Amino acid sequence: MTTTTIIGYMAAFGTTVSFLPQAIKTIQTKNTSGISLYMYALFTAGTLFWLIYGLMSGSLPVAIANVITFVFASIILVYKIIYK
Amino acid sequence: MTTTTIIGYMAAFGTTVSFLPQAIKTIQTKNTSGISLYMYALFTAGTLFWLIYGLMSGSLPVAIANVITFVFASIILVYKIIYK
């Protein structure tokens, strides 16, 4: 595995896993006052498009990473809508 | 341009631009109580690795998209650290 590929996996890990602590915090506290609705609406749509792009272009890592991020981002978005 | 490429650009646009409304909201309200420090620490590091990956692999769109996201995510992270 090349250094570039390793850095790519580290990047994918960081930006994917980062939404887990936010999702946990939001579920536990239900405090969404500082969270932007527009961010999560746009971001959730973006990850859905990444998922479709990953499947259409045959890039399984892109598809898998974005399924995970989509789930976390959707949870945060739903909490933001419910607990305004 | 193929449908797959167009979906890829829509995906990149959504996940990049989404951090702008969050950065604006955080700057204006200074309300970071609902924002996860761990998320932004991990996410900012992740975008930095994406930027390095983009430069090393010669993918300019990946590099450019992640410079933008890195700036927005860094602003949110700094505000989260200052206004705990």
N, CA and C atoms of all chains as a GROMACS GRO file, in nm:
protein
  504
    1MET      N    1   0.084  -0.120   0.000
    1MET     CA    2   0.000   0.000   0.000
    1MET      C    3   0.088   0.126   0.000
    2THR      N    4   0.062   0.218  -0.088
    2THR     CA    5   0.143   0.340  -0.098
    2THR      C    6   0.107   0.439   0.015
    3THR      N    7   0.197   0.536   0.037
    3THR     CA    8   0.172   0.641   0.138
    3THR      C    9   0.045   0.718   0.103
    4THR      N   10   0.026   0.745  -0.027
    4THR     CA   11  -0.092   0.820  -0.073
    4THR      C   12  -0.220   0.746  -0.035
    5THR      N   13  -0.222   0.614  -0.058
    5THR     CA   14  -0.341   0.532  -0.026
    5THR      C   15  -0.367   0.532   0.124
    6ILE      N   16  -0.260   0.520   0.203
    6ILE     CA   17  -0.275   0.521   0.350
    6ILE      C   18  -0.334   0.654   0.396
    7ILE      N   19  -0.283   0.766   0.340
    7ILE     CA   20  -0.335   0.899   0.375
    7ILE      C   21  -0.483   0.910   0.333
    8GLY      N   22  -0.518   0.851   0.218
    8GLY     CA   23  -0.656   0.849   0.172
    8GLY      C   24  -0.748   0.776   0.270
    9TYR      N   25  -0.702   0.662   0.320
    9TYR     CA   26  -0.782   0.586   0.418
    9TYR      C   27  -0.795   0.662   0.551
   10MET      N   28  -0.685   0.729   0.593
   10MET     CA   29  -0.690   0.810   0.716
   10MET      C   30  -0.790   0.924   0.701
   11ALA      N   31  -0.788   0.986   0.582
   11ALA     CA   32  -0.881   1.095   0.552
   11ALA      C   33  -1.026   1.045   0.558
   12ALA      N   34  -1.052   0.932   0.492
   12ALA     CA   35  -1.187   0.874   0.488
   12ALA      C   36  -1.234   0.837   0.628
   13PHE      N   37  -1.143   0.781   0.708
   13PHE     CA   38  -1.175   0.743   0.846
   13PHE      C   39  -1.215   0.868   0.926
   14GLY      N   40  -1.133   0.972   0.918
   14GLY     CA   41  -1.156   1.095   0.996
   14GLY      C   42  -1.288   1.162   0.964
   15THR      N   43  -1.316   1.183   0.835
   15THR     CA   44  -1.437   1.256   0.798
   15THR      C   45  -1.563   1.171   0.814
   16THR      N   46  -1.549   1.038   0.815
   16THR     CA   47  -1.666   0.950   0.832
   16THR      C   48  -1.698   0.932   0.981
   17VAL      N   49  -1.598   0.892   1.058
   17VAL     CA   50  -1.618   0.859   1.200
   17VAL      C   51  -1.652   0.983   1.283
   18SER      N   52  -1.608   1.103   1.236
   18SER     CA   53  -1.629   1.227   1.312
   18SER      C   54  -1.776   1.255   1.342
   19PHE      N   55  -1.867   1.207   1.257
   19PHE     CA   56  -2.010   1.235   1.280
   19PHE      C   57  -2.070   1.148   1.391
   20LEU      N   58  -1.997   1.044   1.432
   20LEU     CA   59  -2.048   0.958   1.540
   20LEU      C   60  -2.057   1.032   1.674
   21PRO      N   61  -1.946   1.100   1.721
   21PRO     CA   62  -1.958   1.175   1.847
   21PRO      C   63  -2.065   1.284   1.843
   22GLN      N   64  -2.082   1.347   1.724
   22GLN     CA   65  -2.187   1.450   1.712
   22GLN      C   66  -2.326   1.386   1.724
   23ALA      N   67  -2.346   1.271   1.660
   23ALA     CA   68  -2.475   1.202   1.666
   23ALA      C   69  -2.505   1.159   1.810
   24ILE      N   70  -2.405   1.104   1.879
   24ILE     CA   71  -2.422   1.060   2.019
   24ILE      C   72  -2.457   1.180   2.108
   25LYS      N   73  -2.382   1.289   2.091
   25LYS     CA   74  -2.406   1.410   2.171
   25LYS      C   75  -2.547   1.463   2.149
   26THR      N   76  -2.589   1.468   2.023
   26THR     CA   77  -2.722   1.521   1.989
   26THR      C   78  -2.832   1.432   2.046
   27ILE      N   79  -2.815   1.299   2.038
   27ILE     CA   80  -2.915   1.205   2.091
   27ILE      C   81  -2.924   1.219   2.244
   28GLN      N   82  -2.807   1.231   2.310
   28GLN     CA   83  -2.805   1.237   2.457
   28GLN      C   84  -2.859   1.369   2.511
   29THR      N   85  -2.817   1.480   2.450
   29THR     CA   86  -2.852   1.612   2.505
   29THR      C   87  -2.978   1.671   2.443
   30LYS      N   88  -3.014   1.627   2.322
   30LYS     CA   89  -3.124   1.686   2.242
   30LYS      C   90  -3.104   1.836   2.224
   31ASN      N   91  -2.981   1.886   2.248
   31ASN     CA   92  -2.947   2.027   2.230
   31ASN      C   93  -2.901   2.049   2.086
   32THR      N   94  -2.991   2.110   2.007
   32THR     CA   95  -2.956   2.133   1.866
   32THR      C   96  -2.955   2.282   1.833
   33SER      N   97  -2.956   2.367   1.939
   33SER     CA   98  -2.966   2.512   1.917
   33SER      C   99  -2.848   2.569   1.837
   34GLY      N  100  -2.728   2.513   1.856
   34GLY     CA  101  -2.610   2.565   1.786
   34GLY      C  102  -2.586   2.500   1.651
   35ILE      N  103  -2.671   2.399   1.619
   35ILE     CA  104  -2.652   2.324   1.495
   35ILE      C  105  -2.732   2.388   1.381
   36SER      N  106  -2.670   2.401   1.264
   36SER     CA  107  -2.736   2.462   1.149
   36SER      C  108  -2.820   2.360   1.072
   37LEU      N  109  -2.951   2.392   1.059
   37LEU     CA  110  -3.042   2.306   0.982
   37LEU      C  111  -2.997   2.298   0.836
   38TYR      N  112  -2.956   2.415   0.780
   38TYR     CA  113  -2.914   2.420   0.639
   38TYR      C  114  -2.791   2.332   0.616
   39MET      N  115  -2.698   2.332   0.715
   39MET     CA  116  -2.580   2.247   0.701
   39MET      C  117  -2.620   2.102   0.686
   40TYR      N  118  -2.705   2.053   0.780
   40TYR     CA  119  -2.737   1.910   0.779
   40TYR      C  120  -2.829   1.870   0.665
   41ALA      N  121  -2.914   1.963   0.619
   41ALA     CA  122  -2.999   1.934   0.503
   41ALA      C  123  -2.910   1.917   0.379
   42LEU      N  124  -2.818   2.013   0.358
   42LEU     CA  125  -2.726   2.008   0.245
   42LEU      C  126  -2.630   1.890   0.256
   43PHE      N  127  -2.576   1.869   0.376
   43PHE     CA  128  -2.476   1.765   0.396
   43PHE      C  129  -2.535   1.625   0.376
   44THR      N  130  -2.656   1.604   0.430
   44THR     CA  131  -2.722   1.473   0.415
   44THR      C  132  -2.750   1.445   0.267
   45ALA      N  133  -2.798   1.547   0.195
   45ALA     CA  134  -2.820   1.532   0.051
   45ALA      C  135  -2.688   1.501  -0.020
   46GLY      N  136  -2.583   1.571   0.022
   46GLY     CA  137  -2.450   1.550  -0.038
   46GLY      C  138  -2.399   1.408  -0.021
   47THR      N  139  -2.415   1.352   0.100
   47THR     CA  140  -2.368   1.215   0.125
   47THR      C  141  -2.451   1.114   0.044
   48LEU      N  142  -2.581   1.146   0.025
   48LEU     CA  143  -2.666   1.059  -0.057
   48LEU      C  144  -2.615   1.057  -0.202
   49PHE      N  145  -2.576   1.174  -0.253
   49PHE     CA  146  -2.521   1.182  -0.388
   49PHE      C  147  -2.385   1.111  -0.397
   50TRP      N  148  -2.301   1.122  -0.290
   50TRP     CA  149  -2.174   1.049  -0.286
   50TRP      C  150  -2.199   0.899  -0.292
   51LEU      N  151  -2.303   0.854  -0.220
   51LEU     CA  152  -2.339   0.712  -0.218
   51LEU      C  153  -2.377   0.664  -0.359
   52ILE      N  154  -2.464   0.742  -0.426
   52ILE     CA  155  -2.506   0.708  -0.563
   52ILE      C  156  -2.384   0.710  -0.656
   53TYR      N  157  -2.299   0.814  -0.640
   53TYR     CA  158  -2.177   0.827  -0.721
   53TYR      C  159  -2.085   0.707  -0.701
   54GLY      N  160  -2.068   0.666  -0.575
   54GLY     CA  161  -1.984   0.551  -0.542
   54GLY      C  162  -2.034   0.423  -0.607
   55LEU      N  163  -2.167   0.402  -0.603
   55LEU     CA  164  -2.228   0.283  -0.662
   55LEU      C  165  -2.217   0.286  -0.815
   56MET      N  166  -2.244   0.405  -0.875
   56MET     CA  167  -2.243   0.418  -1.021
   56MET      C  168  -2.102   0.408  -1.079
   57SER      N  169  -2.002   0.461  -1.003
   57SER     CA  170  -1.864   0.459  -1.053
   57SER      C  171  -1.789   0.333  -1.007
   58GLY      N  172  -1.858   0.248  -0.932
   58GLY     CA  173  -1.798   0.123  -0.888
   58GLY      C  174  -1.694   0.140  -0.778
   59SER      N  175  -1.700   0.254  -0.706
   59SER     CA  176  -1.605   0.277  -0.596
   59SER      C  177  -1.670   0.237  -0.464
   60LEU      N  178  -1.640   0.114  -0.421
   60LEU     CA  179  -1.700   0.061  -0.299
   60LEU      C  180  -1.661   0.141  -0.174
   61PRO      N  181  -1.531   0.182  -0.158
   61PRO     CA  182  -1.496   0.262  -0.040
   61PRO      C  183  -1.578   0.391  -0.027
   62VAL      N  184  -1.599   0.459  -0.142
   62VAL     CA  185  -1.679   0.583  -0.141
   62VAL      C  186  -1.822   0.551  -0.100
   63ALA      N  187  -1.878   0.442  -0.156
   63ALA     CA  188  -2.016   0.403  -0.124
   63ALA      C  189  -2.031   0.367   0.024
   64ILE      N  190  -1.941   0.283   0.074
   64ILE     CA  191  -1.950   0.237   0.214
   64ILE      C  192  -1.932   0.354   0.312
   65ALA      N  193  -1.828   0.437   0.290
   65ALA     CA  194  -1.803   0.551   0.379
   65ALA      C  195  -1.926   0.642   0.385
   66ASN      N  196  -1.992   0.659   0.270
   66ASN     CA  197  -2.104   0.753   0.266
   66ASN      C  198  -2.235   0.694   0.315
   67VAL      N  199  -2.248   0.561   0.314
   67VAL     CA  200  -2.364   0.499   0.380
   67VAL      C  201  -2.357   0.531   0.529
   68ILE      N  202  -2.237   0.512   0.586
   68ILE     CA  203  -2.216   0.536   0.730
   68ILE      C  204  -2.242   0.683   0.765
   69THR      N  205  -2.178   0.774   0.689
   69THR     CA  206  -2.195   0.918   0.716
   69THR      C  207  -2.340   0.960   0.696
   70PHE      N  208  -2.407   0.903   0.594
   70PHE     CA  209  -2.547   0.936   0.568
   70PHE      C  210  -2.635   0.901   0.689
   71VAL      N  211  -2.611   0.785   0.750
   71VAL     CA  212  -2.690   0.742   0.866
   71VAL      C  213  -2.670   0.840   0.982
   72PHE      N  214  -2.543   0.873   1.015
   72PHE     CA  215  -2.514   0.965   1.125
   72PHE      C  216  -2.574   1.104   1.099
   73ALA      N  217  -2.552   1.156   0.977
   73ALA     CA  218  -2.600   1.290   0.942
   73ALA      C  219  -2.753   1.296   0.944
   74SER      N  220  -2.819   1.186   0.900
   74SER     CA  221  -2.966   1.181   0.899
   74SER      C  222  -3.021   1.188   1.041
   75ILE      N  223  -2.955   1.117   1.134
   75ILE     CA  224  -2.999   1.118   1.274
   75ILE      C  225  -2.993   1.261   1.329
   76ILE      N  226  -2.880   1.330   1.304
   76ILE     CA  227  -2.862   1.467   1.352
   76ILE      C  228  -2.967   1.559   1.289
   77LEU      N  229  -2.992   1.541   1.159
   77LEU     CA  230  -3.091   1.622   1.087
   77LEU      C  231  -3.231   1.603   1.144
   78VAL      N  232  -3.269   1.477   1.170
   78VAL     CA  233  -3.403   1.447   1.225
   78VAL      C  234  -3.417   1.509   1.364
   79TYR      N  235  -3.314   1.498   1.448
   79TYR     CA  236  -3.317   1.560   1.581
   79TYR      C  237  -3.329   1.711   1.572
   80LYS      N  238  -3.256   1.771   1.475
   80LYS     CA  239  -3.262   1.917   1.455
   80LYS      C  240  -3.403   1.960   1.418
   81ILE      N  241  -3.471   1.881   1.334
   81ILE     CA  242  -3.607   1.915   1.291
   81ILE      C  243  -3.706   1.897   1.407
   82ILE      N  244  -3.691   1.789   1.484
   82ILE     CA  245  -3.783   1.761   1.596
   82ILE      C  246  -3.761   1.858   1.712
   83TYR      N  247  -3.634   1.875   1.754
   83TYR     CA  248  -3.603   1.958   1.871
   83TYR      C  249  -3.548   2.094   1.828
   84LYS      N  250  -3.631   2.173   1.764
   84LYS     CA  251  -3.586   2.305   1.716
   84LYS      C  252  -3.553   2.397   1.831
   85MET      N  253  -2.008   1.534  -2.045
   85MET     CA  254  -1.999   1.494  -1.904
   85MET      C  255  -2.103   1.385  -1.875
   86THR      N  256  -2.059   1.276  -1.813
   86THR     CA  257  -2.151   1.165  -1.786
   86THR      C  258  -2.239   1.196  -1.664
   87THR      N  259  -2.348   1.121  -1.650
   87THR     CA  260  -2.439   1.137  -1.536
   87THR      C  261  -2.362   1.113  -1.405
   88THR      N  262  -2.274   1.012  -1.408
   88THR     CA  263  -2.196   0.979  -1.287
   88THR      C  264  -2.110   1.099  -1.244
   89THR      N  265  -2.044   1.164  -1.340
   89THR     CA  266  -1.960   1.280  -1.310
   89THR      C  267  -2.043   1.394  -1.253
   90ILE      N  268  -2.161   1.418  -1.313
   90ILE     CA  269  -2.249   1.526  -1.267
   90ILE      C  270  -2.292   1.498  -1.122
   91ILE      N  271  -2.329   1.372  -1.092
   91ILE     CA  272  -2.368   1.335  -0.956
   91ILE      C  273  -2.251   1.354  -0.860
   92GLY      N  274  -2.129   1.323  -0.907
   92GLY     CA  275  -2.009   1.344  -0.827
   92GLY      C  276  -1.988   1.490  -0.791
   93TYR      N  277  -2.009   1.579  -0.888
   93TYR     CA  278  -1.995   1.723  -0.863
   93TYR      C  279  -2.104   1.773  -0.768
   94MET      N  280  -2.227   1.721  -0.784
   94MET     CA  281  -2.337   1.761  -0.694
   94MET      C  282  -2.305   1.717  -0.552
   95ALA      N  283  -2.248   1.596  -0.539
   95ALA     CA  284  -2.209   1.543  -0.408
   95ALA      C  285  -2.102   1.632  -0.345
   96ALA      N  286  -1.997   1.664  -0.423
   96ALA     CA  287  -1.887   1.747  -0.374
   96ALA      C  288  -1.938   1.884  -0.332
   97PHE      N  289  -2.028   1.941  -0.414
   97PHE     CA  290  -2.086   2.072  -0.383
   97PHE      C  291  -2.161   2.068  -0.250
   98GLY      N  292  -2.248   1.968  -0.233
   98GLY     CA  293  -2.331   1.957  -0.112
   98GLY      C  294  -2.250   1.942   0.015
   99THR      N  295  -2.155   1.851   0.015
   99THR     CA  296  -2.079   1.824   0.138
   99THR      C  297  -1.976   1.934   0.167
  100THR      N  298  -1.937   2.011   0.066
  100THR     CA  299  -1.840   2.121   0.086
  100THR      C  300  -1.911   2.247   0.134
  101VAL      N  301  -2.012   2.289   0.058
  101VAL     CA  302  -2.082   2.415   0.085
  101VAL      C  303  -2.163   2.409   0.215
  102SER      N  304  -2.205   2.289   0.256
  102SER     CA  305  -2.288   2.273   0.376
  102SER      C  306  -2.225   2.332   0.502
  103PHE      N  307  -2.091   2.336   0.508
  103PHE     CA  308  -2.025   2.388   0.628
  103PHE      C  309  -2.029   2.540   0.636
  104LEU      N  310  -2.064   2.607   0.526
  104LEU     CA  311  -2.072   2.753   0.526
  104LEU      C  312  -2.184   2.804   0.618
  105PRO      N  313  -2.311   2.755   0.602
  105PRO     CA  314  -2.416   2.803   0.695
  105PRO      C  315  -2.385   2.772   0.842
  106GLN      N  316  -2.318   2.658   0.868
  106GLN     CA  317  -2.281   2.625   1.006
  106GLN      C  318  -2.176   2.724   1.058
  107ALA      N  319  -2.077   2.757   0.975
  107ALA     CA  320  -1.973   2.852   1.015
  107ALA      C  321  -2.034   2.990   1.041
  108ILE      N  322  -2.124   3.034   0.952
  108ILE     CA  323  -2.191   3.165   0.969
  108ILE      C  324  -2.272   3.166   1.098
  109LYS      N  325  -2.351   3.060   1.122
  109LYS     CA  326  -2.434   3.052   1.242
  109LYS      C  327  -2.348   3.056   1.368
  110THR      N  328  -2.238   2.981   1.366
  110THR     CA  329  -2.149   2.974   1.483
  110THR      C  330  -2.083   3.109   1.510
  111ILE      N  331  -2.039   3.179   1.405
  111ILE     CA  332  -1.977   3.311   1.418
  111ILE      C  333  -2.079   3.411   1.474
  112GLN      N  334  -2.202   3.408   1.421
  112GLN     CA  335  -2.304   3.504   1.460
  112GLN      C  336  -2.356   3.481   1.603
  113THR      N  337  -2.384   3.356   1.638
  113THR     CA  338  -2.447   3.327   1.768
  113THR      C  339  -2.346   3.292   1.877
  114LYS      N  340  -2.226   3.249   1.839
  114LYS     CA  341  -2.125   3.200   1.933
  114LYS      C  342  -2.180   3.087   2.021
  115ASN      N  343  -2.294   3.028   1.978
  115ASN     CA  344  -2.356   2.917   2.051
  115ASN      C  345  -2.298   2.786   2.000
  116THR      N  346  -2.209   2.726   2.081
  116THR     CA  347  -2.145   2.601   2.038
  116THR      C  348  -2.181   2.486   2.133
  117SER      N  349  -2.282   2.509   2.219
  117SER     CA  350  -2.315   2.408   2.322
  117SER      C  351  -2.358   2.275   2.263
  118GLY      N  352  -2.427   2.278   2.149
  118GLY     CA  353  -2.475   2.152   2.090
  118GLY      C  354  -2.376   2.089   1.993
  119ILE      N  355  -2.264   2.159   1.971
  119ILE     CA  356  -2.164   2.112   1.874
  119ILE      C  357  -2.060   2.024   1.944
  120SER      N  358  -2.027   1.911   1.880
  120SER     CA  359  -1.931   1.818   1.938
  120SER      C  360  -1.786   1.857   1.904
  121LEU      N  361  -1.706   1.879   2.009
  121LEU     CA  362  -1.563   1.910   1.991
  121LEU      C  363  -1.492   1.796   1.919
  122TYR      N  364  -1.523   1.671   1.959
  122TYR     CA  365  -1.459   1.553   1.899
  122TYR      C  366  -1.489   1.546   1.750
  123MET      N  367  -1.614   1.581   1.713
  123MET     CA  368  -1.649   1.578   1.571
  123MET      C  369  -1.560   1.672   1.492
  124TYR      N  370  -1.550   1.798   1.538
  124TYR     CA  371  -1.476   1.897   1.459
  124TYR      C  372  -1.325   1.876   1.464
  125ALA      N  373  -1.274   1.820   1.574
  125ALA     CA  374  -1.131   1.787   1.582
  125ALA      C  375  -1.099   1.677   1.479
  126LEU      N  376  -1.180   1.572   1.480
  126LEU     CA  377  -1.162   1.460   1.385
  126LEU      C  378  -1.186   1.504   1.241
  127PHE      N  379  -1.294   1.581   1.222
  127PHE     CA  380  -1.333   1.620   1.087
  127PHE      C  381  -1.230   1.713   1.024
  128THR      N  382  -1.179   1.811   1.103
  128THR     CA  383  -1.079   1.904   1.052
  128THR      C  384  -0.951   1.829   1.014
  129ALA      N  385  -0.910   1.734   1.099
  129ALA     CA  386  -0.792   1.650   1.068
  129ALA      C  387  -0.818   1.570   0.940
  130GLY      N  388  -0.941   1.517   0.928
  130GLY     CA  389  -0.979   1.439   0.810
  130GLY      C  390  -0.969   1.519   0.681
  131THR      N  391  -1.020   1.643   0.683
  131THR     CA  392  -1.014   1.727   0.562
  131THR      C  393  -0.870   1.762   0.526
  132LEU      N  394  -0.786   1.779   0.630
  132LEU     CA  395  -0.643   1.806   0.607
  132LEU      C  396  -0.578   1.687   0.535
  133PHE      N  397  -0.613   1.565   0.579
  133PHE     CA  398  -0.561   1.445   0.513
  133PHE      C  399  -0.616   1.432   0.370
  134TRP      N  400  -0.744   1.470   0.349
  134TRP     CA  401  -0.801   1.469   0.213
  134TRP      C  402  -0.726   1.565   0.123
  135LEU      N  403  -0.690   1.682   0.180
  135LEU     CA  404  -0.616   1.783   0.105
  135LEU      C  405  -0.479   1.728   0.062
  136ILE      N  406  -0.408   1.666   0.156
  136ILE     CA  407  -0.277   1.606   0.127
  136ILE      C  408  -0.294   1.494   0.024
  137TYR      N  409  -0.398   1.411   0.045
  137TYR     CA  410  -0.427   1.301  -0.048
  137TYR      C  411  -0.454   1.354  -0.189
  138GLY      N  412  -0.534   1.461  -0.199
  138GLY     CA  413  -0.567   1.522  -0.327
  138GLY      C  414  -0.443   1.573  -0.399
  139LEU      N  415  -0.353   1.638  -0.324
  139LEU     CA  416  -0.230   1.692  -0.382
  139LEU      C  417  -0.136   1.579  -0.426
  140MET      N  418  -0.121   1.476  -0.340
  140MET     CA  419  -0.030   1.365  -0.369
  140MET      C  420  -0.079   1.277  -0.484
  141SER      N  421  -0.213   1.261  -0.494
  141SER     CA  422  -0.268   1.175  -0.600
  141SER      C  423  -0.298   1.256  -0.727
  142GLY      N  424  -0.274   1.388  -0.720
  142GLY     CA  425  -0.296   1.472  -0.838
  142GLY      C  426  -0.442   1.499  -0.868
  143SER      N  427  -0.529   1.482  -0.766
  143SER     CA  428  -0.671   1.509  -0.786
  143SER      C  429  -0.704   1.650  -0.736
  144LEU      N  430  -0.706   1.744  -0.832
  144LEU     CA  431  -0.729   1.884  -0.799
  144LEU      C  432  -0.868   1.908  -0.737
  145PRO      N  433  -0.977   1.845  -0.790
  145PRO     CA  434  -1.110   1.866  -0.728
  145PRO      C  435  -1.112   1.826  -0.580
  146VAL      N  436  -1.048   1.713  -0.547
  146VAL     CA  437  -1.043   1.667  -0.407
  146VAL      C  438  -0.966   1.770  -0.323
  147ALA      N  439  -0.853   1.818  -0.376
  147ALA     CA  440  -0.771   1.915  -0.304
  147ALA      C  441  -0.847   2.045  -0.281
  148ILE      N  442  -0.907   2.099  -0.387
  148ILE     CA  443  -0.979   2.228  -0.379
  148ILE      C  444  -1.098   2.219  -0.284
  149ALA      N  445  -1.182   2.114  -0.301
  149ALA     CA  446  -1.300   2.096  -0.216
  149ALA      C  447  -1.259   2.090  -0.069
  150ASN      N  448  -1.145   2.026  -0.041
  150ASN     CA  449  -1.106   2.007   0.098
  150ASN      C  450  -1.032   2.126   0.158
  151VAL      N  451  -0.975   2.212   0.074
  151VAL     CA  452  -0.921   2.339   0.124
  151VAL      C  453  -1.037   2.422   0.180
  152ILE      N  454  -1.146   2.428   0.100
  152ILE     CA  455  -1.264   2.506   0.138
  152ILE      C  456  -1.325   2.450   0.267
  153THR      N  457  -1.350   2.318   0.270
  153THR     CA  458  -1.410   2.256   0.388
  153THR      C  459  -1.320   2.271   0.509
  154PHE      N  460  -1.188   2.260   0.489
  154PHE     CA  461  -1.092   2.273   0.598
  154PHE      C  462  -1.103   2.412   0.663
  155VAL      N  463  -1.116   2.516   0.582
  155VAL     CA  464  -1.128   2.654   0.634
  155VAL      C  465  -1.255   2.667   0.719
  156PHE      N  466  -1.370   2.623   0.665
  156PHE     CA  467  -1.497   2.633   0.738
  156PHE      C  468  -1.493   2.552   0.868
  157ALA      N  469  -1.444   2.427   0.858
  157ALA     CA  470  -1.441   2.338   0.976
  157ALA      C  471  -1.346   2.393   1.083
  158SER      N  472  -1.234   2.453   1.040
  158SER     CA  473  -1.137   2.511   1.134
  158SER      C  474  -1.199   2.626   1.212
  159ILE      N  475  -1.276   2.712   1.141
  159ILE     CA  476  -1.342   2.826   1.207
  159ILE      C  477  -1.436   2.774   1.317
  160ILE      N  478  -1.518   2.672   1.283
  160ILE     CA  479  -1.613   2.615   1.379
  160ILE      C  480  -1.537   2.554   1.497
  161LEU      N  481  -1.428   2.483   1.468
  161LEU     CA  482  -1.346   2.419   1.572
  161LEU      C  483  -1.288   2.523   1.667
  162VAL      N  484  -1.233   2.633   1.612
  162VAL     CA  485  -1.174   2.740   1.694
  162VAL      C  486  -1.281   2.804   1.783
  163TYR      N  487  -1.398   2.831   1.727
  163TYR     CA  488  -1.508   2.889   1.806
  163TYR      C  489  -1.550   2.792   1.917
  164LYS      N  490  -1.555   2.663   1.885
  164LYS     CA  491  -1.594   2.561   1.985
  164LYS      C  492  -1.493   2.562   2.101
  165ILE      N  493  -1.364   2.576   2.069
  165ILE     CA  494  -1.260   2.575   2.173
  165ILE      C  495  -1.268   2.703   2.257
  166ILE      N  496  -1.288   2.818   2.191
  166ILE     CA  497  -1.293   2.948   2.262
  166ILE      C  498  -1.421   2.961   2.345
  167TYR      N  499  -1.538   2.934   2.282
  167TYR     CA  500  -1.668   2.953   2.349
  167TYR      C  501  -1.725   2.821   2.397
  168LYS      N  502  -1.659   2.756   2.490
  168LYS     CA  503  -1.704   2.625   2.541
  168LYS      C  504  -1.836   2.634   2.614
   0.00000   0.00000   0.00000
